[in-house]
């Protein structure tokens, strides 16, 4: 089960950004330039494409199977993103958000 997190065949980056320096852009950039060979799906409701990749408004609208969702959005919307991931059948998730009372 953990293999889909450590060795995903496809990754959705939820909170992908067109703005360099934002975490969603850096995660996407790292996946692209690291040589990752699986599917990479940026998720951003306000973008048609990011770094040359087609962007999707929601995880549920990605027409392919998704092994891993990397979620880089504000904490208050993480629960709804996780619900979408469950409904989509995403196998694993990594949440990179602040605002969960961690400090």
C-alpha positions as CSV (number, residue, x, y, z in Angstrom):
1,X,0.0,0.0,0.0
2,X,2.8,2.5,0.8
3,X,4.4,1.7,-2.6
4,X,1.9,4.1,-4.2
5,X,3.2,6.9,-2.0
6,X,6.9,6.2,-2.5
7,X,6.7,5.0,-6.1
8,X,3.6,6.5,-7.7
9,X,2.8,6.0,-11.3
10,X,1.0,9.3,-11.4
11,X,0.9,12.4,-9.2
12,X,-1.7,15.2,-8.9
13,X,-0.3,18.5,-7.5
14,X,-3.3,20.2,-5.8
15,X,-2.6,23.8,-5.4
16,X,-0.2,23.9,-8.4
17,X,0.7,27.5,-9.1
18,X,2.0,29.5,-12.1
19,X,4.0,31.7,-9.7
20,X,7.6,30.7,-9.2
21,X,8.5,30.5,-5.5
22,X,5.1,29.4,-4.4
23,X,5.1,25.8,-3.0
24,X,2.7,24.5,-5.6
25,X,5.0,25.7,-8.4
26,X,8.1,24.4,-6.7
27,X,6.7,20.9,-6.2
28,X,5.5,20.8,-9.8
29,X,8.9,22.1,-11.1
30,X,10.8,19.5,-9.0
31,X,8.7,16.7,-10.4
32,X,9.2,17.8,-14.0
33,X,12.9,18.6,-13.7
34,X,13.8,15.6,-11.5
35,X,13.1,13.3,-14.4
36,X,10.0,11.7,-12.9
37,X,8.4,9.7,-15.8
38,X,4.9,9.2,-14.5
39,X,1.8,11.3,-15.1
40,X,1.9,14.7,-13.6
41,X,-1.4,16.5,-13.2
42,X,-1.5,20.1,-11.9
43,X,-4.8,21.0,-10.1
44,X,-5.8,24.6,-10.1
45,X,-9.3,25.9,-10.9
46,X,-7.9,29.2,-12.2
47,X,-5.3,27.8,-14.8
48,X,-5.6,26.0,-18.1
49,X,-1.9,25.0,-18.1
50,X,1.0,25.3,-15.7
51,X,4.6,24.8,-16.8
52,X,3.4,23.3,-20.0
53,X,1.1,20.8,-18.4
54,X,-2.7,20.8,-18.7
55,X,-4.2,21.9,-15.4
56,X,-7.5,20.5,-14.0
57,X,-10.0,22.4,-11.9
58,X,-10.4,19.5,-9.4
59,X,-8.8,16.1,-8.7
60,X,-12.1,14.5,-9.8
61,X,-11.8,16.0,-13.3
62,X,-8.5,14.3,-14.0
63,X,-9.4,11.7,-16.6
64,X,-6.6,9.4,-15.5
65,X,-5.9,7.2,-12.5
66,X,-4.0,9.1,-9.7
67,X,-1.7,7.2,-7.3
68,X,-0.6,10.2,-5.2
69,X,-2.0,13.6,-4.5
70,X,0.4,16.2,-3.2
71,X,-1.9,18.8,-1.5
72,X,-0.5,22.3,-1.1
73,X,-3.5,24.4,-0.2
74,X,-4.7,26.2,2.9
75,X,-5.7,23.9,5.8
76,X,-9.3,25.0,5.7
77,X,-9.9,23.4,2.3
78,X,-7.9,20.3,2.8
79,X,-10.9,18.3,4.0
80,X,-12.9,18.9,0.8
81,X,-9.8,18.1,-1.3
82,X,-9.4,14.8,0.6
83,X,-13.0,14.0,0.0
84,X,-12.5,14.6,-3.8
85,X,-9.4,12.3,-3.6
86,X,-11.4,9.5,-1.9
87,X,-14.1,9.8,-4.5
88,X,-11.5,9.8,-7.3
89,X,-9.8,6.7,-5.9
90,X,-6.5,8.3,-5.2
91,X,-4.2,5.8,-3.5
92,X,-2.2,8.1,-1.2
93,X,-1.8,11.8,-0.2
94,X,0.9,14.1,1.2
95,X,-0.4,17.3,2.8
96,X,1.8,20.3,2.8
97,X,-0.3,22.9,4.5
98,X,-0.1,25.1,7.6
99,X,-3.0,26.1,9.8
100,X,-3.7,22.8,11.6
101,X,-2.8,24.4,15.0
102,X,0.7,23.0,14.7
103,X,2.3,26.0,16.3
